Amino acid sequence: MAHAAACPFDHSERLAFDPSLAQLMADGPVTRVRLPYGEAEAWLVTSFEGVRQVTTDPRFSRAAVVGRDYPRMTPEPIVSPESLNVMDPPRSTRLRHAAARAFTQSSVKGMTPAIERVAHRLVDEMVESGPPADLARCLSEPLPNHTICALLDVPAADRPLMLRLTQQMLTTAPEARQAAVAAKQQLRAYFTALVAERRKDGGSDLISTMAASEQGEEPLSDDELAVLALTLILSGNDTATCQISNIAYTLLTRPDLRSLVEDGSGRLPRLLDELLRHIPFRKGVGIPRVALEDVKLEGALIRAGDFVHVSYLAANRDPEVFEAPDVIDVDRAPHPHMTFGWGGHHCVASTLAVAELRVAVEVLFTRLPGLRLAVPAEELTWDTRTIRRFPVELPVTW
Protein backbone atom coordinates (compact mmCIF):
# COMPACT_ATOMS: atom_id res chain seq x y z
CA MET A 1 0.00 0.00 0.00
CA ALA A 2 1.18 3.53 -0.78
CA HIS A 3 3.02 5.57 1.86
CA ALA A 4 0.69 7.84 3.88
CA ALA A 5 1.65 11.51 4.01
CA ALA A 6 1.25 13.20 7.40
CA CYS A 7 -1.25 15.99 6.77
CA PRO A 8 -1.92 18.54 9.51
CA PHE A 9 -3.68 20.73 6.92
CA ASP A 10 -2.95 23.73 9.15
CA HIS A 11 -2.11 26.25 6.43
CA SER A 12 -3.64 29.59 7.38
CA GLU A 13 -1.71 32.21 5.40
CA ARG A 14 -4.41 34.61 4.22
CA LEU A 15 -6.52 32.76 1.64
CA ALA A 16 -3.64 31.07 -0.18
CA PHE A 17 -4.32 27.50 -1.26
CA ASP A 18 -2.74 24.94 1.10
CA PRO A 19 0.58 23.90 -0.54
CA SER A 20 0.42 20.44 1.05
CA LEU A 21 -2.98 19.86 -0.56
CA ALA A 22 -1.65 21.17 -3.87
CA GLN A 23 1.21 18.65 -3.62
CA LEU A 24 -1.21 15.79 -2.95
CA MET A 25 -3.21 16.84 -6.02
CA ALA A 26 0.00 16.78 -8.06
CA ASP A 27 0.81 13.29 -6.71
CA GLY A 28 -2.41 11.90 -8.16
CA PRO A 29 -6.20 11.89 -7.81
CA VAL A 30 -6.12 9.34 -4.93
CA THR A 31 -3.41 9.37 -2.25
CA ARG A 32 -2.86 8.06 1.30
CA VAL A 33 -2.88 10.48 4.25
CA ARG A 34 -2.67 10.49 8.03
CA LEU A 35 -4.63 13.23 9.78
CA PRO A 36 -3.95 14.79 13.21
CA TYR A 37 -6.60 12.72 15.03
CA GLY A 38 -8.11 9.25 14.67
CA GLU A 39 -7.07 5.64 14.65
CA ALA A 40 -6.10 5.05 11.05
CA GLU A 41 -4.79 6.30 7.76
CA ALA A 42 -7.20 7.22 4.99
CA TRP A 43 -7.43 7.60 1.26
CA LEU A 44 -7.77 11.18 0.04
CA VAL A 45 -9.61 11.81 -3.23
CA THR A 46 -8.87 15.17 -4.85
CA SER A 47 -10.14 15.04 -8.46
CA PHE A 48 -13.58 16.41 -9.28
CA GLU A 49 -14.66 13.14 -10.89
CA GLY A 50 -13.30 11.04 -8.02
CA VAL A 51 -15.05 13.19 -5.43
CA ARG A 52 -18.27 12.99 -7.44
CA GLN A 53 -18.05 9.18 -7.46
CA VAL A 54 -17.33 8.82 -3.73
CA THR A 55 -20.16 11.16 -2.75
CA THR A 56 -22.75 9.44 -4.97
CA ASP A 57 -21.70 5.76 -4.80
CA PRO A 58 -23.56 3.76 -2.10
CA ARG A 59 -20.49 1.56 -1.67
CA PHE A 60 -18.98 4.44 0.31
CA SER A 61 -20.83 4.90 3.63
CA ARG A 62 -20.87 7.81 6.07
CA ALA A 63 -22.94 5.78 8.55
CA ALA A 64 -20.13 3.21 8.85
CA VAL A 65 -17.91 5.76 10.65
CA VAL A 66 -20.26 5.87 13.67
CA GLY A 67 -18.65 4.36 16.75
CA ARG A 68 -15.18 4.41 15.21
CA ASP A 69 -12.26 6.72 16.00
CA TYR A 70 -12.19 7.90 12.41
CA PRO A 71 -9.37 10.05 10.93
CA ARG A 72 -10.26 13.73 11.30
CA MET A 73 -9.08 17.30 11.82
CA THR A 74 -10.56 17.95 15.29
CA PRO A 75 -9.79 16.25 18.63
CA GLU A 76 -13.51 15.69 19.25
CA PRO A 77 -15.74 14.56 16.34
CA ILE A 78 -17.93 17.53 15.42
CA VAL A 79 -20.98 15.46 14.50
CA SER A 80 -23.21 13.52 16.87
CA PRO A 81 -23.71 9.80 16.09
CA GLU A 82 -27.39 10.55 15.32
CA SER A 83 -26.55 13.44 12.98
CA LEU A 84 -27.87 13.68 9.44
CA ASN A 85 -24.24 14.08 8.36
CA VAL A 86 -23.45 10.47 9.29
CA MET A 87 -26.53 8.84 7.79
CA ASP A 88 -26.87 7.09 4.45
CA PRO A 89 -29.94 6.94 2.20
CA PRO A 90 -32.69 5.95 2.59
CA ARG A 91 -32.55 6.85 6.30
CA SER A 92 -31.07 10.28 5.61
CA THR A 93 -33.59 11.04 2.84
CA ARG A 94 -36.49 11.55 5.25
CA LEU A 95 -34.58 14.00 7.45
CA ARG A 96 -33.09 15.87 4.51
CA HIS A 97 -36.55 16.24 2.99
CA ALA A 98 -37.91 17.66 6.26
CA ALA A 99 -35.11 20.24 6.45
CA ALA A 100 -35.09 21.03 2.72
CA ARG A 101 -38.74 22.13 2.83
CA ALA A 102 -37.59 25.24 4.70
CA PHE A 103 -34.81 26.13 2.23
CA THR A 104 -36.44 26.07 -1.18
CA GLN A 105 -35.70 28.97 -3.52
CA SER A 106 -39.15 30.43 -2.85
CA SER A 107 -38.80 30.03 0.93
CA VAL A 108 -35.42 31.76 0.96
CA LYS A 109 -36.78 34.53 -1.29
CA GLY A 110 -39.43 35.11 1.37
CA MET A 111 -36.73 35.30 4.08
CA THR A 112 -34.56 37.77 2.17
CA PRO A 113 -36.30 41.01 3.27
CA ALA A 114 -35.74 40.03 6.91
CA ILE A 115 -32.06 39.30 6.20
CA GLU A 116 -31.77 42.69 4.49
CA ARG A 117 -33.31 44.46 7.48
CA VAL A 118 -30.83 42.84 9.87
CA ALA A 119 -27.89 43.66 7.58
CA HIS A 120 -28.97 47.32 7.36
CA ARG A 121 -29.39 47.48 11.16
CA LEU A 122 -25.89 46.05 11.67
CA VAL A 123 -24.39 48.58 9.25
CA ASP A 124 -26.42 51.34 10.99
CA GLU A 125 -24.73 50.33 14.25
CA MET A 126 -21.32 50.46 12.58
CA VAL A 127 -22.03 53.96 11.24
CA GLU A 128 -23.35 55.20 14.60
CA SER A 129 -20.25 53.94 16.41
CA GLY A 130 -18.02 55.41 13.73
CA PRO A 131 -14.88 54.04 12.13
CA PRO A 132 -12.85 51.98 12.52
CA ALA A 133 -14.97 48.86 13.00
CA ASP A 134 -14.24 45.14 13.10
CA LEU A 135 -16.30 43.75 10.23
CA ALA A 136 -15.99 40.19 11.59
CA ARG A 137 -17.68 41.14 14.88
CA CYS A 138 -20.06 43.73 13.44
CA LEU A 139 -21.43 41.80 10.43
CA SER A 140 -19.85 38.41 9.60
CA GLU A 141 -20.73 36.78 12.92
CA PRO A 142 -24.07 38.38 13.88
CA LEU A 143 -25.84 38.23 10.49
CA PRO A 144 -25.76 34.42 9.94
CA ASN A 145 -26.22 33.72 13.66
CA HIS A 146 -29.26 36.00 13.84
CA THR A 147 -30.73 34.45 10.68
CA ILE A 148 -30.49 30.79 11.72
CA CYS A 149 -31.53 31.57 15.31
CA ALA A 150 -34.55 33.51 14.05
CA LEU A 151 -35.54 30.58 11.82
CA LEU A 152 -35.32 28.22 14.80
CA ASP A 153 -36.97 30.89 17.02
CA VAL A 154 -34.13 30.78 19.54
CA PRO A 155 -34.83 33.54 22.10
CA ALA A 156 -32.71 36.64 21.52
CA ALA A 157 -31.04 36.30 24.94
CA ASP A 158 -29.70 32.85 23.99
CA ARG A 159 -28.28 33.75 20.58
CA PRO A 160 -24.77 34.82 21.73
CA LEU A 161 -24.53 31.44 23.51
CA MET A 162 -25.37 29.62 20.24
CA LEU A 163 -22.49 31.40 18.49
CA ARG A 164 -20.01 30.71 21.28
CA LEU A 165 -20.87 27.00 21.53
CA THR A 166 -20.69 26.39 17.79
CA GLN A 167 -17.28 28.10 17.65
CA GLN A 168 -16.05 25.81 20.44
CA MET A 169 -17.11 22.73 18.46
CA LEU A 170 -15.02 23.71 15.42
CA THR A 171 -11.68 23.94 17.22
CA THR A 172 -8.62 21.91 16.18
CA ALA A 173 -6.61 22.58 19.37
CA PRO A 174 -5.94 19.39 21.41
CA GLU A 175 -6.32 21.25 24.73
CA ALA A 176 -9.84 22.35 23.75
CA ARG A 177 -11.25 18.84 23.40
CA GLN A 178 -13.21 18.88 26.66
CA ALA A 179 -14.68 22.28 25.84
CA ALA A 180 -15.82 20.91 22.46
CA VAL A 181 -17.41 17.87 24.14
CA ALA A 182 -19.20 20.10 26.64
CA ALA A 183 -20.37 22.49 23.91
CA LYS A 184 -21.89 19.65 21.89
CA GLN A 185 -23.64 18.25 24.98
CA GLN A 186 -24.97 21.68 25.92
CA LEU A 187 -26.33 22.35 22.44
CA ARG A 188 -27.93 18.91 22.32
CA ALA A 189 -29.62 19.48 25.69
CA TYR A 190 -30.73 22.97 24.66
CA PHE A 191 -32.45 21.80 21.48
CA THR A 192 -33.94 18.74 23.18
CA ALA A 193 -35.70 21.13 25.57
CA LEU A 194 -36.66 23.52 22.75
CA VAL A 195 -38.17 20.68 20.68
CA ALA A 196 -40.24 19.54 23.67
CA GLU A 197 -41.48 23.11 24.10
CA ARG A 198 -42.46 23.36 20.41
CA ARG A 199 -44.23 20.00 20.53
CA LYS A 200 -46.29 21.35 23.39
CA ASP A 201 -46.99 24.90 22.21
CA GLY A 202 -46.51 24.75 18.42
CA GLY A 203 -45.24 27.64 16.36
CA SER A 204 -44.33 28.83 12.86
CA ASP A 205 -40.57 28.36 13.29
CA LEU A 206 -38.30 25.91 11.49
CA ILE A 207 -38.48 23.27 14.23
CA SER A 208 -42.28 23.26 14.04
CA THR A 209 -42.12 23.13 10.23
CA MET A 210 -39.80 20.10 10.32
CA ALA A 211 -42.00 18.43 12.96
CA ALA A 212 -45.08 18.67 10.71
CA SER A 213 -44.73 15.58 8.51
CA GLU A 214 -46.34 15.51 5.10
CA GLN A 215 -49.02 12.97 4.24
CA GLY A 216 -47.60 9.47 4.08
CA GLU A 217 -44.34 10.42 5.82
CA GLU A 218 -43.18 9.06 9.16
CA PRO A 219 -42.96 12.01 11.61
CA LEU A 220 -39.54 12.95 12.97
CA SER A 221 -38.88 11.93 16.56
CA ASP A 222 -37.89 14.46 19.22
CA ASP A 223 -34.31 13.16 19.10
CA GLU A 224 -34.18 13.52 15.32
CA LEU A 225 -35.52 17.06 15.50
CA ALA A 226 -33.03 18.06 18.21
CA VAL A 227 -30.04 16.71 16.28
CA LEU A 228 -31.29 18.29 13.05
CA ALA A 229 -31.64 21.66 14.80
CA LEU A 230 -28.10 21.26 16.20
CA THR A 231 -26.80 20.47 12.70
CA LEU A 232 -28.50 23.56 11.28
CA ILE A 233 -27.20 25.91 13.99
CA LEU A 234 -23.68 24.57 13.40
CA SER A 235 -23.81 24.93 9.61
CA GLY A 236 -25.62 28.28 9.92
CA ASN A 237 -22.69 29.66 11.90
CA ASP A 238 -20.04 28.11 9.66
CA THR A 239 -19.90 28.77 5.91
CA ALA A 240 -21.61 32.16 5.68
CA THR A 241 -19.79 33.50 8.75
CA CYS A 242 -16.36 32.75 7.27
CA GLN A 243 -17.25 33.71 3.74
CA ILE A 244 -18.68 37.16 4.52
CA SER A 245 -15.28 38.10 5.95
CA ASN A 246 -13.31 36.25 3.26
CA ILE A 247 -15.27 37.77 0.39
CA ALA A 248 -15.13 41.26 1.93
CA TYR A 249 -11.35 40.89 2.38
CA THR A 250 -10.99 39.73 -1.24
CA LEU A 251 -13.02 42.66 -2.59
CA LEU A 252 -11.17 45.16 -0.39
CA THR A 253 -7.82 43.93 -1.70
CA ARG A 254 -8.87 43.39 -5.35
CA PRO A 255 -10.25 46.65 -6.83
CA ASP A 256 -10.84 44.90 -10.16
CA LEU A 257 -13.30 42.51 -8.50
CA ARG A 258 -14.84 45.19 -6.30
CA SER A 259 -15.73 47.18 -9.41
CA LEU A 260 -18.01 44.33 -10.49
CA VAL A 261 -20.06 44.90 -7.31
CA GLU A 262 -20.24 48.67 -7.67
CA ASP A 263 -20.69 49.14 -11.42
CA GLY A 264 -24.37 48.18 -11.51
CA SER A 265 -23.74 45.50 -14.13
CA GLY A 266 -25.73 42.87 -12.23
CA ARG A 267 -22.73 40.51 -12.14
CA LEU A 268 -22.68 40.05 -8.37
CA PRO A 269 -24.33 36.58 -8.42
CA ARG A 270 -21.76 35.29 -10.91
CA LEU A 271 -18.91 36.88 -8.95
CA LEU A 272 -20.10 35.34 -5.69
CA ASP A 273 -20.34 31.90 -7.29
CA GLU A 274 -16.78 32.17 -8.61
CA LEU A 275 -15.49 33.41 -5.24
CA LEU A 276 -17.22 30.51 -3.49
CA ARG A 277 -15.44 28.12 -5.84
CA HIS A 278 -12.07 29.78 -5.44
CA ILE A 279 -11.80 30.70 -1.75
CA PRO A 280 -10.54 27.87 0.50
CA PHE A 281 -12.80 28.69 3.44
CA ARG A 282 -11.84 25.65 5.52
CA LYS A 283 -8.78 23.56 6.28
CA GLY A 284 -8.31 20.00 5.15
CA VAL A 285 -11.27 17.65 5.07
CA GLY A 286 -14.52 16.89 6.87
CA ILE A 287 -16.17 13.56 7.65
CA PRO A 288 -14.83 10.47 5.87
CA ARG A 289 -16.69 7.54 4.38
CA VAL A 290 -15.93 3.83 4.70
CA ALA A 291 -15.70 1.52 1.70
CA LEU A 292 -18.27 -1.25 2.17
CA GLU A 293 -16.55 -3.42 -0.45
CA ASP A 294 -13.44 -3.32 -2.62
CA VAL A 295 -13.75 -0.43 -5.09
CA LYS A 296 -11.49 0.62 -7.98
CA LEU A 297 -11.35 4.41 -7.99
CA GLU A 298 -9.25 6.58 -10.30
CA GLY A 299 -6.74 3.75 -10.69
CA ALA A 300 -6.48 2.93 -6.96
CA LEU A 301 -7.87 -0.19 -5.31
CA ILE A 302 -9.69 0.81 -2.14
CA ARG A 303 -10.28 -2.16 0.14
CA ALA A 304 -13.45 -2.85 2.10
CA GLY A 305 -13.21 -1.16 5.50
CA ASP A 306 -10.82 1.59 4.36
CA PHE A 307 -11.55 5.20 5.31
CA VAL A 308 -11.98 7.55 2.35
CA HIS A 309 -11.84 11.34 2.60
CA VAL A 310 -12.72 13.71 -0.23
CA SER A 311 -11.43 17.25 -0.71
CA TYR A 312 -14.03 19.65 -2.06
CA LEU A 313 -11.33 22.34 -1.99
CA ALA A 314 -9.17 20.31 -4.36
CA ALA A 315 -12.10 19.38 -6.60
CA ASN A 316 -12.84 23.09 -6.98
CA ARG A 317 -9.30 23.57 -8.36
CA ASP A 318 -9.31 20.55 -10.72
CA PRO A 319 -7.81 21.79 -14.02
CA GLU A 320 -9.70 19.07 -15.91
CA VAL A 321 -12.93 20.85 -14.96
CA PHE A 322 -11.95 24.48 -14.34
CA GLU A 323 -9.53 26.05 -16.82
CA ALA A 324 -6.81 28.04 -15.01
CA PRO A 325 -8.42 27.03 -11.69
CA ASP A 326 -6.23 29.28 -9.52
CA VAL A 327 -7.52 32.40 -11.28
CA ILE A 328 -10.72 34.19 -10.20
CA ASP A 329 -12.50 34.45 -13.55
CA VAL A 330 -16.13 35.58 -13.55
CA ASP A 331 -16.31 34.93 -17.28
CA ARG A 332 -15.36 31.26 -17.10
CA ALA A 333 -17.85 28.74 -18.51
CA PRO A 334 -20.42 28.03 -15.76
CA HIS A 335 -19.90 24.70 -13.98
CA PRO A 336 -21.17 23.55 -10.57
CA HIS A 337 -18.60 23.77 -7.79
CA MET A 338 -18.38 21.65 -4.63
CA THR A 339 -18.14 24.30 -1.91
CA PHE A 340 -21.47 23.17 -0.44
CA GLY A 341 -20.68 19.49 -0.90
CA TRP A 342 -22.08 17.04 -3.43
CA GLY A 343 -24.51 14.17 -3.63
CA GLY A 344 -26.49 12.99 -0.62
CA HIS A 345 -24.67 15.34 1.75
CA HIS A 346 -24.92 18.55 -0.26
CA CYS A 347 -25.75 21.34 2.22
CA VAL A 348 -29.55 21.65 2.46
CA ALA A 349 -29.25 25.31 3.49
CA SER A 350 -26.91 26.42 0.68
CA THR A 351 -29.62 28.66 -0.82
CA LEU A 352 -29.82 30.53 2.50
CA ALA A 353 -26.03 30.90 2.75
CA VAL A 354 -25.83 32.36 -0.77
CA ALA A 355 -28.67 34.79 0.03
CA GLU A 356 -26.85 35.94 3.20
CA LEU A 357 -23.63 36.49 1.27
CA ARG A 358 -25.36 38.45 -1.49
CA VAL A 359 -27.21 40.67 1.00
CA ALA A 360 -24.10 41.25 3.12
CA VAL A 361 -21.99 42.33 0.13
CA GLU A 362 -24.72 44.46 -1.44
CA VAL A 363 -25.61 46.30 1.77
CA LEU A 364 -21.99 46.77 2.86
CA PHE A 365 -20.65 48.20 -0.40
CA THR A 366 -23.79 50.22 -1.18
CA ARG A 367 -24.03 51.81 2.24
CA LEU A 368 -20.28 52.37 2.69
CA PRO A 369 -18.85 53.19 -0.77
CA GLY A 370 -15.58 54.44 0.75
CA LEU A 371 -15.02 51.20 2.66
CA ARG A 372 -11.38 50.16 3.00
CA LEU A 373 -9.12 48.18 5.29
CA ALA A 374 -8.06 50.12 8.39
CA VAL A 375 -4.71 48.31 8.56
CA PRO A 376 -2.35 46.96 5.88
CA ALA A 377 -3.54 43.56 4.61
CA GLU A 378 -0.32 41.88 5.74
CA GLU A 379 -1.04 42.87 9.36
CA LEU A 380 -4.32 40.94 9.57
CA THR A 381 -4.41 37.90 11.84
CA TRP A 382 -5.88 34.69 10.40
CA ASP A 383 -7.55 31.90 12.35
CA THR A 384 -5.28 29.05 13.42
CA ARG A 385 -7.49 27.35 16.03
CA THR A 386 -10.40 25.93 14.02
CA ILE A 387 -11.01 23.99 10.81
CA ARG A 388 -11.99 27.24 9.07
CA ARG A 389 -10.07 29.92 7.18
CA PHE A 390 -10.97 33.53 7.99
CA PRO A 391 -9.47 36.73 9.43
CA VAL A 392 -9.89 36.75 13.21
CA GLU A 393 -10.50 40.50 12.96
CA LEU A 394 -11.23 42.55 9.86
CA PRO A 395 -10.74 46.23 10.80
CA VAL A 396 -12.29 48.58 8.26
CA THR A 397 -12.84 52.30 7.93
CA TRP A 398 -14.79 54.52 5.53
Protein Blocks (a to p, Z undefined) as FASTA:
>chain_A
ZZddddfklafghjbccfklmmmmmnombdcdddfbdjbdcdddfbfklmmmmmmmmkbc
fklmgopacddfbfbafbdfkbmklcccfklmmmmmmmmmmmgfklmmmmmmmmmmmmmm
mmmmmmmnopaddfklmmmmmmmmmmmmmmnopafklmmmmmmmmmmmmpcbfklmmmmm
mmmmmmmmmmmmmmmmmmmnopabfklmmmmccehiacddfklmmmmmmmmmmmmmmmmm
mmmmmmmmmmmmmmklmmmmmnonopmmmmmmmmmmmmccbghiadddddfbdcdeehia
cdehiacdddfklmmmcfklmghklbccfkbccdddfknoghjllcfklmmmmmmmmmmm
mmmmmmmmmgccfbdfklpccdfkbmbdcdfbacddZZ
